[in-house]
């Protein structure tokens, strides 16, 4: 029997207002910081570095002030409108606000643009027209000029793109937070995708990360248990790695070797001789984008979700690595469950001990559920402080939601309500678990893996992904190592056996 939750209730202005509140609060803090910095002055603050950061911060501050002012005017107009007119005014305000946010963050690039990307698919409570506007940030942000892109190619590869490649398309096929992608043809006739990093993006990321300290410090007022400095340090380390395309190439090689000739998971080949720290050249993959997948049959959607699930958790437990930027713009799809995974800039590697910690949590909340043992585990890992005045059962019930779809051996549909509830469990402190939420922390090993809760499940909700997730999980969990549970699983098992024939020592790859 398919499990689902109660019908979704949309509060039309809630989603945009959450975005506005965050941007407005951060913008005001940044504006104060800029003013304070101007008063302090002092040595060591070069004009280029300070000017670029102040300009970027000021744009964000002005966005918060502009949208906040628009909301005040909107509320005033709404007071004098009848019920029918209010709905029209709400939609008009939401669209205008989303367009302002998309335009500003799209031009700013960097880490802040990732916030807009996440907003486009994260909260199912956002009105569809708002999500549609913000979805432009997934692949179609305003690109840099053809001349700038060519300049990066000259600096990195030593000649103009028309010389380095047999064919070069100056119009990008995708543009996102750190770079944009161009089609090209190598001199030996291979079709490739060339990712070119935006000039100056490293300075923009540095500015965003400094601002992230302000943002997380502010969140610390709402969530006193949050150790924001360690969170910012982890984000800084991962995002600095993402700026290095040579590191991304190594990440892509890691995943590509692990999934070589996989029947469902495709990782494009890297052309190292045409790649540097700011240019990444890979095999040009084909497939359709997310919007088209959403029009497919439910069976096709389920196959797509199964492949993404196997990739995310199979990589975590089988490769000790997690590709930490799961959003719809990073995939290409083909019918039958085949998925190409495109972006490997933000990858987190885990130690055996950290994987064992994840497994211990699963054992105590899913396989052999014991609230007292589960609480002891999350306290040991630093997710909750010891001595918090809540019961073991309350802790268990609060975190149980995140494992809900693998709890029982049966068919389960991951709905939009499930993913929205996931977001509320983390950020909304108005419910019955407020004491736990305010005391909760996110240790460094959990910062990037949290993108499963904040990204992966949102996509599955859009797909209404249906399957026996418990049996699928037991295939992947190494402490269970269950048999194949789906036709896809059987085909993957055959692939593993074929590969084991050439693996060192004849070991069966998992």
ChimeraX attribute file (.defattr): number of C-alpha atoms within 10 A of each C-alpha:
attribute: neighborCount
match mode: 1-to-1
recipient: residues
	/A:1	7
	/A:2	11
	/A:3	12
	/A:4	15
	/A:5	11
	/A:6	8
	/A:7	9
	/A:8	13
	/A:9	8
	/A:10	12
	/A:11	10
	/A:12	16
	/A:13	15
	/A:14	13
	/A:15	19
	/A:16	21
	/A:17	18
	/A:18	12
	/A:19	20
	/A:20	23
	/A:21	14
	/A:22	14
	/A:23	22
	/A:24	23
	/A:25	19
	/A:26	22
	/A:27	24
	/A:28	19
	/A:29	18
	/A:30	24
	/A:31	21
	/A:32	14
	/A:33	17
	/A:34	19
	/A:35	13
	/A:36	11
	/A:37	14
	/A:38	12
	/A:39	9
	/A:40	9
	/A:41	11
	/A:42	9
	/A:43	6
	/A:44	8
	/A:45	11
	/A:46	10
	/A:47	9
	/A:48	9
	/A:49	12
	/A:50	17
	/A:51	12
	/A:52	15
	/A:53	21
	/A:54	20
	/A:55	12
	/A:56	16
	/A:57	25
	/A:58	20
	/A:59	18
	/A:60	24
	/A:61	22
	/A:62	18
	/A:63	22
	/A:64	24
	/A:65	19
	/A:66	15
	/A:67	23
	/A:68	19
	/A:69	12
	/A:70	15
	/A:71	18
	/A:72	11
	/A:73	12
	/A:74	16
	/A:75	14
	/A:76	11
	/A:77	12
	/A:78	17
	/A:79	10
	/A:80	10
	/A:81	13
	/A:82	9
	/A:83	10
	/A:84	8
	/A:85	11
	/A:86	17
	/A:87	14
	/A:88	13
	/A:89	16
	/A:90	17
	/A:91	16
	/A:92	12
	/A:93	20
	/A:94	23
	/A:95	20
	/A:96	16
	/A:97	24
	/A:98	23
	/A:99	17
	/A:100	17
	/A:101	22
	/A:102	24
	/A:103	18
	/A:104	19
	/A:105	26
	/A:106	26
	/A:107	16
	/A:108	23
	/A:109	24
	/A:110	27
	/A:111	22
	/A:112	21
	/A:113	25
	/A:114	20
	/A:115	16
	/A:116	26
	/A:117	27
	/A:118	23
	/A:119	22
	/A:120	25
	/A:121	26
	/A:122	27
	/A:123	22
	/A:124	25
	/A:125	22
	/A:126	25
	/A:127	19
	/A:128	13
	/A:129	13
	/A:130	21
	/A:131	24
	/A:132	16
	/A:133	21
	/A:134	27
	/A:135	22
	/A:136	21
	/A:137	28
	/A:138	23
	/A:139	20
	/A:140	17
	/A:141	24
	/A:142	21
	/A:143	21
	/A:144	18
	/A:145	12
	/A:146	12
	/A:147	10
	/A:148	14
	/A:149	26
	/A:150	18
	/A:151	18
	/A:152	20
	/A:153	25
	/A:154	15
	/A:155	12
	/A:156	17
	/A:157	18
	/A:158	12
	/A:159	15
	/A:160	17
	/A:161	20
	/A:162	15
	/A:163	13
	/A:164	18
	/A:165	19
	/A:166	15
	/A:167	17
	/A:168	20
	/A:169	16
	/A:170	17
	/A:171	15
	/A:172	20
	/A:173	16
	/A:174	19
	/A:175	25
	/A:176	25
	/A:177	28
	/A:178	25
	/A:179	23
	/A:180	25
	/A:181	25
	/A:182	20
	/A:183	20
	/A:184	24
	/A:185	20
	/A:186	16
	/A:187	12
	/A:188	8
	/A:189	11
	/A:190	14
	/A:191	17
	/A:192	25
	/A:193	25
	/A:194	27
	/A:195	25
	/A:196	29
	/A:197	27
	/A:198	23
	/A:199	16
	/A:200	11
	/A:201	18
	/A:202	18
	/A:203	14
	/A:204	21
	/A:205	23
	/A:206	17
	/A:207	21
	/A:208	22
	/A:209	21
	/A:210	15
	/A:211	21
	/A:212	21
	/A:213	16
	/A:214	19
	/A:215	20
	/A:216	19
	/A:217	18
	/A:218	16
	/A:219	17
	/A:220	16
	/A:221	11
	/A:222	15
	/A:223	22
	/A:224	16
	/A:225	19
	/A:226	23
	/A:227	18
	/A:228	23
	/A:229	14
	/A:230	14
	/A:231	21
	/A:232	22
	/A:233	14
	/A:234	19
	/A:235	19
	/A:236	18
	/A:237	12
	/A:238	17
	/A:239	20
	/A:240	16
	/A:241	17
	/A:242	19
	/A:243	22
	/A:244	18
	/A:245	22
	/A:246	19
	/A:247	18
	/A:248	21
	/A:249	24
	/A:250	15
	/A:251	20
	/A:252	24
	/A:253	18
	/A:254	15
	/A:255	22
	/A:256	19
	/A:257	12
	/A:258	16
	/A:259	18
	/A:260	16
	/A:261	14
	/A:262	17
	/A:263	15
	/A:264	22
	/A:265	20
	/A:266	21
	/A:267	25
	/A:268	21
	/A:269	18
	/A:270	21
	/A:271	16
	/A:272	14
	/A:273	9
	/A:274	17
	/A:275	21
	/A:276	18
	/A:277	15
	/A:278	21
	/A:279	26
	/A:280	25
	/A:281	26
	/A:282	22
	/A:283	18
	/A:284	18
	/A:285	17
	/A:286	11
	/A:287	13
	/A:288	14
	/A:289	16
	/A:290	17
	/A:291	11
	/A:292	9
	/A:293	18
	/A:294	14
	/A:295	11
	/A:296	13
	/A:297	11
	/A:298	15
	/A:299	14
	/A:300	20
	/A:301	22
	/A:302	21
	/A:303	21
	/A:304	23
	/A:305	24
	/A:306	25
	/A:307	20
	/A:308	24
	/A:309	20
	/A:310	18
	/A:311	22
	/A:312	20
	/A:313	19
	/A:314	21
	/A:315	20
	/A:316	20
	/A:317	21
	/A:318	16
	/A:319	15
	/A:320	16
	/A:321	22
	/A:322	25
	/A:323	25
	/A:324	22
	/A:325	21
	/A:326	23
	/A:327	22
	/A:328	21
	/A:329	22
	/A:330	16
	/A:331	18
	/A:332	19
	/A:333	19
	/A:334	16
	/A:335	15
	/A:336	15
	/A:337	20
	/A:338	21
	/A:339	25
	/A:340	21
	/A:341	23
	/A:342	17
	/A:343	22
	/A:344	24
	/A:345	25
	/A:346	22
	/A:347	22
	/A:348	22
	/A:349	17
	/A:350	15
	/A:351	11
	/A:352	10
	/A:353	9
	/A:354	15
	/A:355	16
	/A:356	14
	/A:357	16
	/A:358	16
	/A:359	16
	/A:360	18
	/A:361	19
	/A:362	19
	/A:363	17
	/A:364	19
	/A:365	21
	/A:366	18
	/A:367	16
	/A:368	11
	/A:369	16
	/A:370	15
	/A:371	19
	/A:372	14
	/A:373	18
	/A:374	24
	/A:375	24
	/A:376	15
	/A:377	18
	/A:378	21
	/A:379	17
	/A:380	13
	/A:381	19
	/A:382	15
	/A:383	19
	/A:384	24
	/A:385	15
	/A:386	12
	/A:387	8
	/A:388	13
	/A:389	8
	/A:390	11
	/A:391	13
	/A:392	16
	/A:393	14
	/A:394	15
	/A:395	21
	/A:396	20
	/A:397	14
	/A:398	16
	/A:399	19
	/A:400	17
	/A:401	14
	/A:402	18
	/A:403	13
	/A:404	16
	/A:405	22
	/A:406	20
	/A:407	19
	/A:408	15
	/A:409	12
	/A:410	15
	/A:411	17
	/A:412	22
	/A:413	22
	/A:414	26
	/A:415	26
	/A:416	26
	/A:417	21
	/A:418	25
	/A:419	26
	/A:420	20
	/A:421	18
	/A:422	21
	/A:423	19
	/A:424	14
	/A:425	19
	/A:426	17
	/A:427	15
	/A:428	14
	/A:429	16
	/A:430	11
	/A:431	10
	/A:432	10
	/A:433	18
	/A:434	17
	/A:435	16
	/A:436	22
	/A:437	24
	/A:438	21
	/A:439	16
	/A:440	21
	/A:441	24
	/A:442	19
	/A:443	18
	/A:444	17
	/A:445	18
	/A:446	17
	/A:447	17
	/A:448	22
	/A:449	19
	/A:450	13
	/A:451	18
	/A:452	19
	/A:453	15
	/A:454	22
	/A:455	22
	/A:456	22
	/A:457	27
	/A:458	29
	/A:459	24
	/A:460	24
	/A:461	22
	/A:462	18
	/A:463	25
	/A:464	21
	/A:465	24
	/A:466	23
	/A:467	21
	/A:468	19
	/A:469	24
	/A:470	21
	/A:471	21
	/A:472	21
	/A:473	19
	/A:474	18
	/A:475	21
	/A:476	23
	/A:477	18
	/A:478	16
	/A:479	14
	/A:480	13
	/A:481	12
	/A:482	14
	/A:483	14
	/A:484	17
	/A:485	16
	/A:486	15
	/A:487	9
	/A:488	16
	/A:489	17
	/A:490	13
	/A:491	15
	/A:492	18
	/A:493	17
	/A:494	12
	/A:495	17
	/A:496	19
	/A:497	17
	/A:498	13
	/A:499	17
	/A:500	16
	/A:501	13
	/A:502	11
	/A:503	13
	/A:504	8
	/A:505	8
	/A:506	11
	/A:507	13
	/A:508	15
	/A:509	15
	/A:510	18
